[in-house]
């Protein structure tokens, strides 16, 4: 009996700790289809004594699944030492976003991969909240995305060409054809074997062709020997790509 009571107490404390953690995690709430969409975020600001506002790298991961259920994408996708060193060196903030994929919203293109629906509004809400307390420039955005996050990043870039300077899109499962020229620079990467259930290689080639027709600056790298996964090489390629564009815009 005492053992059972002990485990019950431990379980209660565990649930309470998770609840408190969720409440303390920075987030915004937007409404879509009369339902709350909770978006978590994490911000890294390089140490600096300068008062000049920094550009922002917006980082969005893929679709994590735990115990058969979708959970929020990882806000720490771009938080390793290589990323923080990159941020410190280039004086750029890193904003990680945590979206929750809802499968029922996919068919009508209102899941978070489609910023027109609500997720673009969520990012703007986060940025407007952060700019009050941090030296960031909401009009100097660099987008990094993996898989579903790559879809989101690319579409947000096409929709906001005056604010987004560059997009690094990795293994997106779909693209929208650009309807006009935009001055945004795009880096696309995809594994050469990532062409099974979703034809990601063909999608990347499609976007490059359609963007090229509009005179958009697009670079496509097909990574040999891999399927649907992200490598450190792709991350480093992204950092070098962003560094080049940052220098052009300063």
N, C-alpha and C positions, 0 to 999 in steps of 0.2 A: 504493500500500500504506500509506504513512504517513497519507494523507488518510483512508482507511478506518479505520485504527487510532484516529486523532484523533476521528472521529465516534463510534466505539464507546465511547471513554473519556467523551466528553461525555454520551452516552446513559446510561451507567452512573451517572455523577454525578447526572444528572437524576432517574433512578429512585430512587436513594438519598435524594436530597433530599425527594422526595415521600413516601417511606416514613418518614423522620424526622419530617416535618411531621405526618403522620397520627398517629404515635406521640405527638407532643407535644401534639396538640389535646386539650383536656379532653373526657372522655367517660365514660359508664358503659356497662356491659354487663348486659343482662338476658337470660334464656333463655325461649324460646317454641318449642314443638314440637321440643325438644331442639336448637335452633339458637341461636347467639348473635345478639342484636339490639344493635347498637352505636348509641348515641345520643350525638351530639356536642352541646356546649353552649358558650355564650359569655355572660359576665356583665359587666354594666356597673353599677358602684356610684357614685352621685354623691358628690363630695367633701363631707364633713361632719364636724364636730367633735362632733356630738351622738352620744350612746350609744344613743338610742332606736332600736329595730329598724324597718327600712323595709318597706313592702309591696313586692310583686314583680309586675312586669308580665311575663307569660310569652308570648313571641312565637313563633309557628309559621307557617312559610311553606307554599308549595304543593309541586307535584311537578316539580322540574326534571329535564329530560332532556338528556343530552349524548351525542352519537354514537349515538342510538337506545336508550340505557339510562338507567334512573332512577338518580339520584344523591341524596345526602343533601340535604334541604332546607337553606336558607341560615340559618346561625346569626346572620348579621348583618342579617337582615330589618329589624330595628328599631334600627339603629346609626348612622343619619345624624345630622347636627347638630340637626335638628328634634326628633329623639327624645331625644338626650342633653340638649338644653336643657329639654325637657319633664321628663325625669327629675330634673335638677338643681333645677328650679323647684318640683317637687312632692315631692321627697325620696322617690323610688321607684326601686328597682333594676329593671334590665331583663335578663331571662334569655331568650336566643335558643336554640331547640332545633333540632337537625338530625336528622331522622328519614329512614329509607330505606324507600320504598314497595316492597312485594313483591306483584306482581300476583296471584300464586297464593293470597295470603291474603285477597283482597278478597271473594270469594264467600261465605266462611264468617265474614265480619266479624271477622277477626283481624289485619288490617293496622293500621298506626299510627293511622288515623282513628278507631279504636274503642278508647278507653282502658281498657275493661273487660278486654281481652285481655292486654295487656302494657305498652302505651305510658303508661298512667296510672301504673303501677308504676315505670316509668323516670323519669318526672318527679319522683315522690316520692323516688326514690333520689338524683337530682341535688340536690334541695332539702335533703335530710338531710345530704348531703355538704357543701354550701355553707354551711349554717347554723353549722357548727362554726368557720368562719373569717371569716364576714362578718355584719354586723348586719342580717340579713333576717328577716322574719316569715313563716313558712311558712303561717300561717293568714290571711294577707291577700293573696289572689291576684287578679290582674286578667289576663284572657286575651284575647289578640289573635291572630286567625288569618285566613289567606288561603287560599281554595279548600280543598284537603285539610286544611290547618291550621285552617280555620274549622270543619270537621266535628269535628276533634279538640277544639278549644277549647270548642265548644258542648256536646259530650257530657261533657267533663270538668267543666264548670260544673254541668250537671244532676246529675252523680254526686257532686259535692262542694259542696253549697250552703252549708255552714257555713264553708268556707274561701274560696270564690270569691265575690267581691263584684260583678264585672261582666265581661261578655264582649262583645267587638267582633268580629263574624263577617262576613267579606266573601266573597261568591260561593261559599258552601258548595254542594257537589254532593249534599247529603243531610242530613236532620235526623231525629232521633228525637222522637216526640211526647212531651212531658212527662207523666209519670204522676201528678204531684202538684204542689202549689204549692211553689215555691222562691223565696227572697228575692233571688235573683240578678237583676241588671238586664242586659238584652240590647239591643245595637245590631246590626241586620242591614243590610247594604248589598248591592246586586246591580245589575249593569248591565241596563238595560231590554232590551238585545239578547242577553243571556246566557241564551238559552232554546232552544238548538239541540240538540246531542247530549244534553246533560243539562238538564233543565228547572229551572234554578236559580231563576228568578223564581217559578215555581210552588212550588218547595220552600220558599222564604222565606215566601211567603204561607201555606203550609200550617203552618209552624212558628208563625207569628204567630197564626194562628187557634187552634191547639191550645193554645198557651201562654196566650192570652187566656182560654180556657175555664177554665184553672186559676188565673186572677188573677195571672199573671206579668207583670212590667213589660217590655214589648218595644216597641221602636221600629224600624220598617222604612223604609229610604230606597232608592228605586229610582232609580238614577243614569241620567239621560237620555243617549242617544247613544253608549253604550259597550257592549261585549260582555264577554268574559271577561278583564278586566285590572284592575289596581289603580291608582288615581290618587292624586296627592298630596292632592286634596280629601277622599278617603275616609280617608286617614291623619290629616289634620287633624281631620276629624269625630270620629275615634276618640279623639284626644288630648283634645279638648274634652269628649267624653262621659266619659272616665276622670277628668278633672279635676273634673267635677261630682260624680261618685260618691265620689271621694277626699275632697272637702270634707264630704260627708254623713257619712263614716265617721271623721272626726277631731274 
